[in-house]
Amino acid sequence: MRRFAPLFVAVQVLSLAFLLAALFPSPADAAPVPYAAGATWAAGAPCTPGSGVKLRGRDLTEGGTLPANLRCADLTGAKLDGVDLTAKDLTGAVLRKASLKEADLGQVHLDYADLRGADLSDADLGQLRARKADLRGAILTDADAVQAEFPHADLTGAVLTRAVLTQADLTDATLVDADLRDVTLGQAKARKADLTRAKAGGAKLGQAHLEHAVLRNADLSEAEFTQAELDGADFRGADVGKASFIQASDVNLTGARGTPVNLPDDAVAPGLTGGADEDTEAGVDDVVRDDTGDDPTVRPGGTRGPSPAVILVVVSGLGLILTLGMWGVAHRRRQRFAAEMAVVRHAAEEDVTRFGEEIDALDFEMKINQISGPSQEWRAALDAYEAAKQALGLARTPYELRAAGVTVARGREALRQVRSRLPHTGGSH
């Protein structure tokens, strides 16, 4: 029997490894990385901030022409409400206390930019890139920042109430004292992010990556952490009252306050600080040796209890049975998810296809009538169609498919603007 003990140990280890692989598959990194091809960024700021074109305090909302080169520009206190800055390069620019309400900053480069106190309320920040940008005290209320990138950025004290940051990159970002109430951070990458004292009541963090994030003393009441990755996240002092953790991974709420809901079976709830381990150790000590110091496995009359090898075999067998049972549950769960995903994907693909047909129909109408629409809006509609197709190809979850839906909605708005500006013709519909 002892010869076979190592074999059972090996089987048990392999079974546990298989279980972990089945229950916790590595999530696909589906968020696209725009402008990565051929781009080379310096380790530090590319220029002296504000050393570019001087537009300090200018009002650029009345049809003023923006210079072609805005890299490292000085736009301190400038007024850019509603201005279209799509795909502009504002790397290293100074936009302190600038007003950018409802501005279109889709795909804009703001790496190393200074946006302290800037107002970006209701702005379109889709796929914006702001690596190592300074957004301390900035206002992003109701901003649409789907797939925006803020790695290593400083958003201390920023106001992001109701902002949509689906698939946003906040890796190692600083959000100390930030206002994140009712923000949407589905599938956001926020590994090692610092959310100390952040106000995130009602925030939606489904499938967010918060590994080793700091959430000390944060207000997380009624927040949603469905399927979030929380390995190493620090919740000490945080208010998790009514926060939901459905299928969240590695939930450890040691030192947190309040009563959360929907905790996974393996989660560490607030108030549990390792007492179970201490009880286990005490219990083992009680079993191993009694008050007389005698070995309890030796029965009266000199007869010994079951050998360690037998116990190991029994435990290994039970563990293997449990492993196979849990694998079956996980397998059925994945099958249900695949079926649901197929339905959602089909609907998203049909929506993108219809959008493409709308573009073709308008293009045919303009060619027949020998007219052309506004190039900027037409280009935006075509770009949105391509971006939606790309999002469909990369999507692996319903959350990721929402990005395609948001992009199609933006494209249809651009298409509507094209139609509204076309001259009336007899063949128009």
C-alpha positions in Angstrom: 0.0 0.0 0.0 2.8 2.4 0.7 4.2 1.9 -2.8 1.0 3.2 -4.3 0.7 6.3 -2.0 2.9 8.5 -4.2 0.7 7.6 -7.2 -2.5 8.7 -5.4 -0.8 11.9 -4.4 0.2 12.6 -8.0 -3.4 11.9 -9.2 -4.8 14.2 -6.6 -2.4 17.1 -7.5 -3.2 16.7 -11.2 -6.9 16.6 -10.4 -6.7 19.8 -8.4 -4.7 21.5 -11.2 -7.4 20.5 -13.7 -10.1 21.8 -11.5 -8.4 25.2 -11.2 -8.0 25.4 -14.9 -11.7 24.6 -15.5 -13.1 26.9 -12.9 -10.7 29.9 -13.3 -9.8 30.1 -17.0 -7.5 32.9 -18.0 -9.7 35.7 -19.4 -9.0 36.9 -22.9 -7.5 40.3 -23.1 -10.1 41.5 -25.6 -9.6 45.2 -25.4 -8.0 46.6 -28.5 -4.9 48.7 -28.2 -5.2 51.5 -30.7 -2.2 53.2 -32.3 0.1 50.5 -31.0 1.5 49.6 -34.4 4.6 51.5 -35.2 4.3 53.8 -32.3 7.3 54.5 -30.1 6.9 56.4 -26.9 9.8 57.8 -24.8 10.1 56.7 -21.2 9.6 60.3 -20.0 7.6 63.3 -21.3 8.3 63.9 -25.0 8.8 67.7 -24.6 8.6 70.5 -22.1 4.9 70.9 -21.2 3.4 73.9 -23.0 6.4 74.5 -25.2 4.3 74.1 -28.4 1.8 76.6 -29.9 0.4 79.2 -27.5 -3.4 79.2 -27.1 -3.7 80.1 -23.5 -7.2 81.3 -22.6 -8.4 81.3 -26.2 -12.1 80.7 -27.0 -12.0 78.1 -29.8 -15.7 77.3 -29.8 -16.8 79.8 -32.5 -15.4 78.0 -35.5 -11.8 79.0 -34.8 -9.3 76.9 -36.8 -7.0 74.8 -34.7 -3.4 74.5 -35.7 -2.4 71.2 -37.2 0.2 70.6 -34.6 -1.1 70.6 -31.0 1.7 68.5 -29.5 2.9 70.1 -26.2 0.6 73.1 -26.9 -0.3 75.5 -24.1 -4.1 75.5 -23.9 -4.3 76.6 -20.2 -7.9 77.9 -19.5 -8.9 77.5 -23.2 -12.5 77.1 -24.1 -13.1 74.0 -26.3 -16.7 73.1 -25.4 -18.2 70.9 -28.2 -15.0 71.1 -30.3 -14.2 68.1 -32.4 -10.6 67.0 -31.6 -11.0 63.5 -32.9 -7.6 61.7 -33.3 -5.6 64.9 -32.5 -2.1 64.5 -31.0 -2.1 66.5 -27.8 0.8 64.6 -26.2 2.4 66.7 -23.5 -0.2 69.5 -23.9 -1.2 71.8 -21.0 -5.0 72.0 -20.6 -5.1 73.0 -17.0 -8.6 74.4 -16.1 -9.6 74.2 -19.8 -13.3 73.7 -20.6 -13.9 70.7 -22.8 -17.6 70.1 -22.1 -19.2 67.8 -24.7 -16.0 67.9 -26.8 -15.2 65.0 -29.0 -11.8 63.6 -27.9 -12.2 60.1 -29.4 -8.8 58.5 -30.2 -7.0 61.6 -29.0 -3.4 61.3 -27.7 -3.0 62.9 -24.3 0.0 61.0 -23.0 1.9 63.1 -20.3 -0.7 65.9 -20.8 -1.6 68.3 -17.9 -5.4 68.4 -17.4 -5.5 69.4 -13.8 -8.9 71.0 -13.1 -10.1 70.5 -16.7 -13.8 70.1 -17.3 -14.6 67.2 -19.6 -18.2 66.8 -18.6 -20.3 64.8 -21.2 -17.2 64.6 -23.4 -16.6 61.7 -25.8 -13.3 60.1 -24.7 -13.7 56.8 -26.6 -10.3 55.1 -27.1 -8.5 58.2 -25.7 -4.9 57.6 -24.7 -3.7 59.4 -21.6 -0.8 57.4 -20.3 0.9 59.2 -17.3 -1.4 62.1 -17.8 -2.1 64.5 -14.8 -5.9 64.7 -14.3 -5.9 65.7 -10.6 -9.2 67.4 -9.8 -10.5 67.0 -13.4 -14.2 66.7 -14.0 -15.4 63.8 -16.2 -19.0 63.6 -15.1 -21.1 61.6 -17.6 -18.1 61.2 -19.9 -18.1 58.3 -22.4 -14.6 56.8 -22.1 -15.1 53.3 -23.6 -11.7 51.7 -24.1 -9.9 54.8 -22.9 -6.4 54.3 -21.6 -5.2 55.9 -18.4 -2.3 53.7 -17.3 -0.1 55.3 -14.6 -2.3 58.4 -14.8 -3.0 60.6 -11.7 -6.7 61.1 -11.2 -6.5 62.1 -7.5 -9.7 63.9 -6.6 -11.1 63.6 -10.1 -14.9 63.5 -10.5 -16.1 60.7 -12.7 -19.7 60.4 -11.5 -21.8 58.3 -14.0 -18.9 58.1 -16.4 -18.7 55.0 -18.7 -15.3 53.4 -18.7 -16.1 50.0 -20.1 -12.8 48.2 -21.0 -10.8 51.2 -19.9 -7.2 50.8 -18.8 -6.5 52.2 -15.4 -3.4 50.0 -14.6 -1.4 51.5 -11.7 -3.5 54.7 -11.9 -4.0 56.9 -8.8 -7.7 57.5 -8.0 -7.2 58.6 -4.3 -10.3 60.5 -3.2 -11.8 60.3 -6.7 -15.6 60.4 -7.1 -16.7 57.2 -8.8 -20.3 57.1 -7.8 -22.5 55.1 -10.3 -19.5 54.8 -12.7 -19.4 51.9 -15.1 -16.1 50.1 -15.1 -17.1 46.8 -16.7 -14.0 44.8 -17.8 -11.8 47.7 -16.8 -8.1 46.9 -16.2 -7.2 48.4 -12.8 -4.4 46.2 -11.5 -2.5 47.9 -8.8 -4.7 51.0 -9.0 -4.9 53.1 -5.8 -8.6 53.9 -5.0 -7.9 54.9 -1.4 -10.9 56.8 0.1 -12.6 56.8 -3.4 -16.4 57.3 -3.4 -17.6 54.5 -5.5 -21.1 53.8 -4.2 -23.2 52.0 -6.8 -20.2 51.6 -9.2 -20.5 48.8 -11.7 -17.2 46.8 -11.8 -18.4 43.6 -13.5 -15.4 41.5 -14.7 -13.0 44.3 -13.7 -9.4 43.3 -13.1 -8.6 44.7 -9.6 -5.7 42.4 -8.7 -3.6 44.0 -5.9 -5.7 47.2 -6.1 -5.8 49.4 -3.0 -9.4 50.2 -1.9 -8.7 51.2 1.7 -11.4 53.3 3.4 -13.3 53.5 0.0 -17.0 53.8 -0.1 -18.1 50.7 -2.1 -21.6 50.5 -0.8 -24.0 48.8 -3.3 -21.2 48.4 -5.8 -21.3 45.5 -8.2 -18.2 43.2 -8.4 -19.8 40.4 -10.6 -17.0 38.1 -11.8 -14.4 40.6 -10.8 -10.8 39.5 -10.3 -9.8 40.5 -6.8 -6.6 38.6 -6.0 -4.6 40.6 -3.5 -7.1 43.6 -3.4 -6.9 45.5 -0.1 -10.3 46.3 1.3 -9.2 47.3 4.8 -11.5 50.0 6.1 -13.7 50.0 3.0 -17.5 50.2 3.3 -18.9 47.1 1.4 -22.4 47.4 2.7 -24.8 45.7 0.2 -21.9 45.4 -2.3 -22.5 42.4 -4.6 -19.7 39.8 -5.3 -21.5 37.3 -7.6 -18.9 34.8 -8.9 -16.0 37.2 -8.0 -12.6 35.6 -7.7 -10.3 35.7 -4.6 -12.6 37.8 -2.5 -10.9 38.8 0.8 -12.7 41.5 2.7 -10.5 41.3 5.8 -10.8 44.6 7.7 -13.7 45.9 5.6 -16.9 47.3 7.0 -20.6 46.6 6.3 -22.5 43.5 5.1 -21.9 42.5 1.5 -24.2 40.3 -0.5 -23.8 37.3 -2.9 -20.4 36.4 -1.5 -18.8 33.3 -3.1 -18.4 30.2 -0.8 -14.6 30.7 -0.7 -14.7 34.4 0.1 -13.4 35.9 3.3 -16.2 38.0 4.7 -15.6 41.2 6.8 -14.6 40.3 10.4 -13.0 37.0 9.5 -9.3 37.6 10.1 -7.9 34.2 10.2 -9.6 32.9 13.3 -10.6 29.8 11.4 -7.0 28.9 10.8 -6.2 29.3 14.5 -9.1 27.0 15.4 -7.9 24.4 12.9 -4.4 24.5 14.4 -5.8 24.1 17.9 -8.0 21.3 16.8 -5.1 19.4 15.2 -3.0 19.8 18.3 -5.9 18.3 20.4 -6.2 15.3 18.2 -2.5 14.5 17.8 -1.7 14.3 21.6 -3.9 14.0 24.6 -3.3 15.3 28.1 -1.2 12.2 29.1 1.2 12.7 26.1 0.2 9.3 24.7 -0.2 8.7 20.9 -4.0 8.4 20.4 -3.5 6.3 17.3 -2.4 3.5 19.7 -5.5 1.7 20.9 -5.8 -0.1 24.2 -4.0 -3.4 24.0 -1.4 -2.2 21.6 -3.5 -2.2 18.5 -2.7 0.7 16.1 -5.3 2.7 14.2 -5.4 3.1 10.3 -2.0 3.7 8.8 -1.2 7.1 7.2 -1.1 5.4 3.8 -4.7 4.2 4.1 -5.9 7.6 5.2 -4.1 9.2 2.3 -5.7 6.8 -0.2 -9.2 7.5 1.2 -8.7 11.3 1.2 -7.3 11.2 -2.3 -10.2 9.2 -3.6 -12.7 11.5 -2.0 -10.9 14.5 -3.4 -10.8 13.1 -6.9 -14.6 12.4 -6.7 -15.2 16.0 -5.5 -12.9 17.3 -8.2 -14.8 15.5 -11.0 -18.1 16.6 -9.7 -17.0 20.3 -9.6 -15.5 20.0 -13.1 -18.9 18.7 -14.3 -20.6 21.7 -12.8 -18.1 24.1 -14.3 -18.5 22.4 -17.7 -22.2 22.8 -17.7 -21.8 26.4 -16.7 -19.5 27.1 -19.6 -22.0 25.4 -22.0 -24.8 27.7 -20.7 -22.5 30.7 -21.1 -21.6 29.7 -24.7 -25.3 29.4 -25.6 -26.2 32.8 -24.1 -23.1 34.4 -25.7 -24.1 33.0 -29.1 -27.6 34.7 -28.9 -26.1 38.0 -27.9 -23.3 37.8 -30.5 -25.9 37.1 -33.3 -27.9 40.1 -32.3 -24.8 42.3 -32.2 -23.6 41.0 -35.6 -27.0 41.7 -37.2 -26.9 45.3 -35.8 -23.4 45.9 -37.3 -24.5 44.4 -40.6 -27.6 46.7 -40.7 -25.3 49.6 -40.0 -23.1 48.6 -42.9 -26.1 48.4 -45.2 -27.2 51.9 -44.1 -23.8 53.2 -45.1 -23.9 51.5 -48.5 -27.4 52.8 -49.1 -26.4 56.4 -48.4 -23.3 56.0 -50.4 -25.3 54.8 -53.4 -27.8 57.6 -53.0 -25.0 60.2 -53.0 -23.4 58.7 -56.1 -26.7 58.5 -58.0 -27.4 62.2 -57.3 -23.8 63.2 -57.8 -23.6 64.9 -54.4 -21.2 64.5 -51.5 -21.8 64.7 -47.7 -19.6 66.4 -45.1 -16.3 64.5 -45.2 -15.7 64.6 -41.5 -19.0 63.0 -40.4 -18.8 60.6 -43.3 -15.3 59.5 -42.2 -16.5 59.2 -38.6 -19.3 56.8 -39.8 -16.9 54.7 -41.8 -14.4 54.5 -38.9 -17.2 53.6 -36.5 -18.2 50.7 -38.8 -14.7 49.4 -38.9 -14.3 49.7 -35.1 -17.5 47.9 -34.5 -16.4 45.0 -36.7 -13.1 44.9 -34.9 -14.9 44.9 -31.5 -17.1 42.0 -32.7 -14.1 39.9 -33.7 -12.4 40.4 -30.3 -15.5 40.1 -28.1 -15.5 37.1 -25.8 -18.2 38.2 -23.3 -21.5 40.2 -23.4 -19.7 43.1 -21.8 -17.2 43.2 -24.6 -20.0 43.1 -27.2 -21.4 46.3 -25.6 -18.4 48.1 -27.0 -19.6 47.3 -30.5 -23.1 48.5 -29.7 -21.7 51.8 -28.4 -19.6 52.3 -31.5 -22.5 51.6 -33.8 -24.7 54.1 -32.0 -21.9 56.7 -32.4 -21.6 55.8 -36.1 -25.4 56.1 -36.7 -25.3 59.6 -35.1 -22.5 60.6 -37.6 -24.6 59.1 -40.5 -27.6 61.1 -39.3 -25.5 64.3 -39.5 -24.4 63.4 -43.0 -28.0 63.0 -44.1 -29.1 66.2 -42.5 -26.5 68.2 -44.4 -27.1 66.8 -47.8 -28.8 69.1 -50.3 -32.4 68.1 -51.1 -32.8 66.2 -54.4 -35.7 64.6 -56.1 -34.3 61.1 -55.6 -33.7 61.5 -51.9 -35.6 59.5 -49.4 
